[in-house]
Amino acid sequence: MNEIRLKSVPRKEEVDVLKEATKLNLTIQILGDVAVLRCSGRITAEDTEELREAVLTPSGVRTVVLDLAEVRSVDAAGLGTLVVLRNWATATGTQFKLMNLAPLVEQVLEITNLKQQFEICSLSEMLDLLCRAIHQPRMAPAAKLSSLGLAQEAYCA
């Protein structure tokens, strides 16, 4: 006797929920002339225009930092958009930095030989950027810096 098994086909509502859960989500914080874009989800072909507009829209920004800690994957179109944004930043004199690379994103950048094309922002560089952005050149207590594993340099408290 032959047995036929049917795959469960997701309903449209289930597909919409899955797409929403995996799409790119952006949180933009502007501090002085620094824009920090916290990205989560995936950077894919369907999200590249949203990312491009989010980076290009704020006026008066001299530094753009993409926080990629919560990005689960990047496809070819997403990589292309990152390159386009880097080229735009170079042409306009804007600093463009990537921060908190998720392991999978870092691996994709390394495999494609693109990692060295981007400026990767360390924690200490990010602290310095934020200090300059909010114009508070106060020193952080040495205990706080050492608990973060940072040398005692000028960082905001």
Secondary structure by P-SEA (a helix, b strand, c coil): cbbbbbcccccaaaaaaaaaaccbbbbbbbcccbbbbbcccccccccaaaaaaaaaccccccbbbbbccccccccaaaaaaaaaaaaaaaaacbbbbbccccaaaaaaaaaaccccccccccaaaaaaaaaaaacccccccaaaaaaaccccccccc
